[in-house]
């Protein structure tokens, strides 16, 4: 009976050692080829969630439109850091100025949005504006104010 127990013990130790070698081989292979243990989808999803994750996502005032506020992404994002900027700012592509109540964002008929100051500065005679991206010409009164909530 002692030899049977001894052979079972040796078999078990060889099996455990074999599993450890497989894990070590995989880890070394991943490291050698710059691969990740996690799938690329999980990595990309987590980086996207950490950008939009705020403290509100874990409060009683959760938003129904926020992906992080809803399960199962809320659980997936629980170990991720919170976003550093909780309020976004619109920046004018032309002037680099913040678009706010003092510099309203205006949308041209072609859908491009610029700050009111930048558009008035680049306005040609008689209120004509040339879109810097498409070279289309529009009247200033054709522009619409953009309201962001």
C-alpha positions as CSV (number, residue, x, y, z in Angstrom):
1,X,0.0,0.0,0.0
2,X,2.9,2.3,0.7
3,X,4.3,2.0,-2.8
4,X,0.9,2.7,-4.3
5,X,0.6,5.9,-2.3
6,X,4.2,6.9,-3.2
7,X,3.6,6.4,-6.9
8,X,0.3,8.4,-6.7
9,X,2.2,11.2,-4.9
10,X,4.9,11.3,-7.6
11,X,2.4,11.2,-10.4
12,X,0.5,14.2,-8.8
13,X,3.7,16.2,-8.3
14,X,4.7,15.6,-12.0
15,X,1.3,16.7,-13.1
16,X,1.4,19.9,-11.0
17,X,4.9,20.6,-12.2
18,X,3.7,20.1,-15.8
19,X,0.9,22.6,-15.3
20,X,3.4,25.1,-13.9
21,X,5.7,24.6,-16.9
22,X,2.8,25.2,-19.3
23,X,1.9,28.5,-17.5
24,X,5.5,29.6,-17.5
25,X,5.8,28.8,-21.2
26,X,2.7,30.8,-22.0
27,X,3.9,33.8,-19.9
28,X,7.4,33.8,-21.6
29,X,5.8,33.4,-25.0
30,X,3.5,36.4,-24.4
31,X,6.4,38.5,-23.1
32,X,8.7,37.5,-26.0
33,X,6.1,38.4,-28.7
34,X,4.7,41.4,-26.8
35,X,1.3,39.8,-26.4
36,X,-1.2,40.4,-23.6
37,X,-2.8,37.9,-21.3
38,X,-6.2,39.6,-21.9
39,X,-7.9,39.9,-25.2
40,X,-7.4,43.1,-27.2
41,X,-11.2,43.7,-27.1
42,X,-11.1,43.8,-23.3
43,X,-8.1,46.1,-23.2
44,X,-9.7,48.6,-25.7
45,X,-13.1,48.4,-23.9
46,X,-11.4,49.1,-20.5
47,X,-9.5,52.1,-21.9
48,X,-12.7,53.5,-23.3
49,X,-14.6,53.0,-20.1
50,X,-11.9,54.7,-18.0
51,X,-12.2,57.8,-20.1
52,X,-15.9,58.2,-19.4
53,X,-16.1,56.8,-15.9
54,X,-17.1,59.4,-13.3
55,X,-18.0,59.3,-9.6
56,X,-21.7,59.7,-10.6
57,X,-21.5,56.3,-12.2
58,X,-21.4,54.8,-8.7
59,X,-23.8,57.1,-7.0
60,X,-27.6,57.0,-6.6
61,X,-27.9,59.5,-9.5
62,X,-26.9,57.1,-12.4
63,X,-27.6,58.2,-16.0
64,X,-29.5,55.8,-18.2
65,X,-27.5,57.0,-21.3
66,X,-24.1,56.4,-19.8
67,X,-22.6,53.0,-20.7
68,X,-20.6,52.9,-17.4
69,X,-23.7,53.5,-15.3
70,X,-25.4,50.4,-16.7
71,X,-24.6,46.7,-16.0
72,X,-22.5,44.8,-17.0
73,X,-20.1,47.5,-17.9
74,X,-20.5,49.1,-14.5
75,X,-19.0,45.9,-12.9
76,X,-16.3,45.7,-15.6
77,X,-15.2,49.3,-14.9
78,X,-15.2,49.1,-11.1
79,X,-11.5,48.5,-10.9
80,X,-10.6,51.2,-13.4
81,X,-9.5,54.7,-12.5
82,X,-12.0,57.6,-12.7
83,X,-11.8,60.1,-15.6
84,X,-9.7,63.2,-14.7
85,X,-11.9,65.6,-16.5
86,X,-15.6,65.4,-15.5
87,X,-16.7,68.3,-17.7
88,X,-15.8,68.6,-21.3
89,X,-15.0,71.8,-23.1
90,X,-15.5,72.7,-26.8
91,X,-12.4,74.2,-28.4
92,X,-12.6,76.2,-31.6
93,X,-10.5,74.5,-34.3
94,X,-9.6,77.8,-35.8
95,X,-8.7,80.0,-32.8
96,X,-8.0,77.4,-30.1
97,X,-10.4,79.4,-27.8
98,X,-13.0,77.8,-25.6
99,X,-16.5,77.9,-27.0
100,X,-18.9,79.0,-24.2
101,X,-21.5,81.6,-23.5
102,X,-19.0,84.4,-24.4
103,X,-17.9,82.7,-27.7
104,X,-20.9,80.7,-28.9
105,X,-20.3,77.6,-31.0
106,X,-21.8,78.2,-34.5
107,X,-22.5,75.5,-37.0
108,X,-22.1,76.2,-40.7
109,X,-24.7,74.6,-43.0
110,X,-22.1,72.0,-44.0
111,X,-22.0,70.8,-40.3
112,X,-18.6,72.2,-39.3
113,X,-18.6,74.0,-35.9
114,X,-16.4,77.0,-35.1
115,X,-16.4,79.7,-32.4
116,X,-18.4,82.9,-33.1
117,X,-15.3,85.1,-32.6
118,X,-13.3,83.1,-35.2
119,X,-16.1,83.3,-37.7
120,X,-16.6,87.0,-37.3
121,X,-12.9,87.6,-37.7
122,X,-12.6,85.6,-40.9
123,X,-15.9,87.1,-42.3
124,X,-15.5,88.7,-45.7
125,X,-17.4,91.7,-46.9
126,X,-21.2,91.6,-46.7
127,X,-21.2,88.8,-44.1
128,X,-19.9,86.0,-46.2
129,X,-17.9,83.2,-44.5
130,X,-15.6,80.7,-46.2
131,X,-15.4,77.3,-44.5
132,X,-11.7,76.7,-43.9
133,X,-12.1,72.9,-44.4
134,X,-14.3,72.8,-47.5
135,X,-13.9,76.3,-49.1
136,X,-17.7,76.6,-49.3
137,X,-19.1,80.1,-48.9
138,X,-22.0,80.8,-46.5
139,X,-23.8,83.9,-45.1
140,X,-23.3,84.5,-41.4
141,X,-27.1,84.4,-40.8
142,X,-27.1,80.8,-42.2
143,X,-25.0,79.7,-39.2
144,X,-26.9,78.2,-36.3
145,X,-26.0,78.3,-32.6
146,X,-25.1,74.9,-31.1
147,X,-26.5,74.2,-27.6
148,X,-24.6,71.6,-25.6
149,X,-26.3,70.1,-22.5
